[in-house]
Amino acid sequence: MLLNKIMCHPARMLLVLLMAAVLLLMNGCAGVAPVEEEITPTPAAELLSDAEQSLQGGDYSRAELQLERALSVAPRNGQAWHLMARIRYGQGDYGQTVQFCLKSITLAGHDRTLKRQNWVLLEKAYTMLGESVKAEEARLKAISI
């Protein structure tokens, strides 16, 4: 009976729909305290951290080994590819540095910081390769991000 009264009057129908929309919106915005979870690092994250420490200590071989393991677990991790590029740069392999930076950029998504870090490293690698035009292009991209 009530449904017939509502359905027969367009103004009432509109009011009911608006009230339902408001209730749905309010329900979605209700303040619910977040559940605190203990975040455990993934194996790839631990390997990346270890590789970063090895790289900082100048142990390129160990860092490379840890990164290869991390990439076998998470091959689409842009940060891992950037770290591998840094290792290659430290080893003087500038061609591989370029390749790994470009790979990292394609996997960086919306991570502007990672993209900028890659372009900065690309500028250095291109400079070491004697490719001044590409180095300048990389520098400009790093600035524009």
Backbone torsions as a table, in degrees:
resi	resn	phi	psi	omega
1	MET	NA	-49.2	179.8
2	LEU	-62.5	-39.7	179.8
3	LEU	-63.3	-37.3	177.3
4	ASN	-63.6	-40.4	179.3
5	LYS	-63.8	-40.7	-178.1
6	ILE	-70.0	-46.3	-175.4
7	MET	-67.3	-27.8	-177.3
8	CYS	-78.9	-18.5	-177.3
9	HIS	-115.6	112.3	-178.5
10	PRO	-58.2	-35.8	-179.4
11	ALA	-66.2	-40.1	178.2
12	ARG	-67.9	-39.2	179.5
13	MET	-61.4	-43.9	178.7
14	LEU	-62.7	-42.9	179.6
15	LEU	-62.5	-43.0	179.3
16	VAL	-64.2	-41.9	179.2
17	LEU	-64.8	-41.6	178.3
18	LEU	-63.8	-42.0	178.6
19	MET	-63.9	-40.4	178.5
20	ALA	-64.0	-41.7	179.2
21	ALA	-63.6	-43.2	178.9
22	VAL	-62.3	-44.0	179.2
23	LEU	-62.0	-42.1	178.4
24	LEU	-63.6	-42.9	179.1
25	LEU	-65.0	-43.2	-179.9
26	MET	-65.3	-37.2	179.2
27	ASN	-64.8	-39.5	179.2
28	GLY	-71.1	-23.7	-177.9
29	CYS	-97.7	1.0	-177.5
30	ALA	-59.0	137.0	-178.8
31	GLY	-76.8	106.5	177.3
32	VAL	-110.4	127.8	-179.7
33	ALA	-64.2	131.8	180.0
34	PRO	-67.6	144.4	177.3
35	VAL	-81.9	123.9	179.9
36	GLU	-80.9	124.3	179.3
37	GLU	-116.1	147.5	174.0
38	GLU	-80.5	122.3	-178.3
39	ILE	-93.0	117.9	177.9
40	THR	-101.7	131.9	-178.8
41	PRO	-65.0	145.7	177.4
42	THR	-74.6	160.8	177.0
43	PRO	-56.9	-38.6	179.4
44	ALA	-64.6	-40.5	179.8
45	ALA	-64.1	-39.7	177.9
46	GLU	-65.0	-42.5	179.0
47	LEU	-65.1	-38.8	177.2
48	LEU	-63.0	-42.9	179.0
49	SER	-62.8	-44.5	178.2
50	ASP	-63.2	-41.3	179.8
51	ALA	-64.4	-40.7	177.7
52	GLU	-60.6	-43.7	178.9
53	GLN	-63.5	-42.9	178.5
54	SER	-63.0	-41.6	178.9
55	LEU	-63.6	-43.9	178.3
56	GLN	-60.7	-33.2	178.7
57	GLY	-82.6	-1.4	178.6
58	GLY	82.2	8.7	179.8
59	ASP	-92.1	80.8	-175.5
60	TYR	-64.0	-38.0	-178.1
61	SER	-63.9	-45.9	179.8
62	ARG	-65.4	-43.6	179.4
63	ALA	-60.4	-41.9	179.9
64	GLU	-63.3	-42.8	179.3
65	LEU	-62.2	-43.9	179.8
66	GLN	-66.2	-38.4	179.3
67	LEU	-69.5	-37.6	177.0
68	GLU	-60.7	-38.8	176.9
69	ARG	-66.9	-42.9	179.2
70	ALA	-61.7	-41.8	-179.3
71	LEU	-70.0	-26.3	176.2
72	SER	-70.7	-28.2	178.3
73	VAL	-85.3	-39.8	-175.8
74	ALA	-134.6	76.5	-174.7
75	PRO	-68.9	-12.9	-179.1
76	ARG	-106.0	25.4	179.9
77	ASN	-90.5	107.2	-177.9
78	GLY	-62.3	-34.3	179.3
79	GLN	-64.5	-39.4	179.3
80	ALA	-64.4	-41.5	179.3
81	TRP	-66.3	-36.1	177.2
82	HIS	-65.5	-42.1	178.7
83	LEU	-62.9	-38.8	177.0
84	MET	-64.5	-37.5	176.8
85	ALA	-63.1	-40.9	178.4
86	ARG	-63.5	-38.4	177.4
87	ILE	-63.3	-48.3	-179.7
88	ARG	-60.9	-38.3	177.6
89	TYR	-62.5	-45.1	178.9
90	GLY	-62.4	-28.7	178.4
91	GLN	-85.8	-4.7	180.0
92	GLY	83.7	12.6	179.3
93	ASP	-96.2	82.4	-172.2
94	TYR	-73.5	-30.1	176.5
95	GLY	-63.3	-45.4	177.3
96	GLN	-67.7	-34.1	176.8
97	THR	-56.8	-47.2	179.7
98	VAL	-60.1	-48.2	-177.1
99	GLN	-60.8	-43.8	-178.1
100	PHE	-71.1	-34.7	175.6
101	CYS	-64.0	-44.2	179.7
102	LEU	-62.9	-39.4	176.6
103	LYS	-62.9	-44.9	-179.8
104	SER	-61.6	-41.0	179.2
105	ILE	-61.0	-41.3	-179.7
106	THR	-66.3	-24.8	-178.5
107	LEU	-98.6	-3.7	-173.3
108	ALA	-73.1	-18.7	-179.9
109	GLY	60.5	-122.9	-178.6
110	HIS	-97.6	11.3	-178.3
111	ASP	-78.2	90.0	-176.1
112	ARG	-65.0	-35.3	-179.9
113	THR	-63.4	-45.5	179.0
114	LEU	-64.0	-42.1	177.8
115	LYS	-60.5	-45.0	-179.8
116	ARG	-61.6	-44.1	179.1
117	GLN	-59.7	-39.4	178.2
118	ASN	-65.2	-44.6	-179.1
119	TRP	-65.6	-35.5	176.9
120	VAL	-64.4	-45.0	178.9
121	LEU	-67.2	-36.1	176.1
122	LEU	-61.4	-42.0	178.1
123	GLU	-57.7	-45.2	-179.9
124	LYS	-63.9	-44.5	-178.3
125	ALA	-65.3	-44.7	178.2
126	TYR	-61.7	-38.2	177.7
127	THR	-62.1	-44.9	179.7
128	MET	-65.9	-28.3	177.4
129	LEU	-82.4	-4.8	-179.2
130	GLY	78.6	18.7	-179.3
131	GLU	-102.3	77.7	-172.8
132	SER	-65.6	-33.5	179.6
133	VAL	-66.1	-46.7	179.0
134	LYS	-66.0	-35.6	178.0
135	ALA	-62.1	-42.7	179.3
136	GLU	-66.7	-40.2	177.3
137	GLU	-61.6	-42.7	178.8
138	ALA	-64.1	-40.5	178.4
139	ARG	-61.5	-43.4	179.7
140	LEU	-65.7	-38.1	177.7
141	LYS	-66.7	-38.5	178.6
142	ALA	-62.3	-39.0	-179.3
143	ILE	-70.9	-36.7	-174.2
144	SER	-78.3	-12.5	-178.5
145	ILE	-78.6	NA	NA
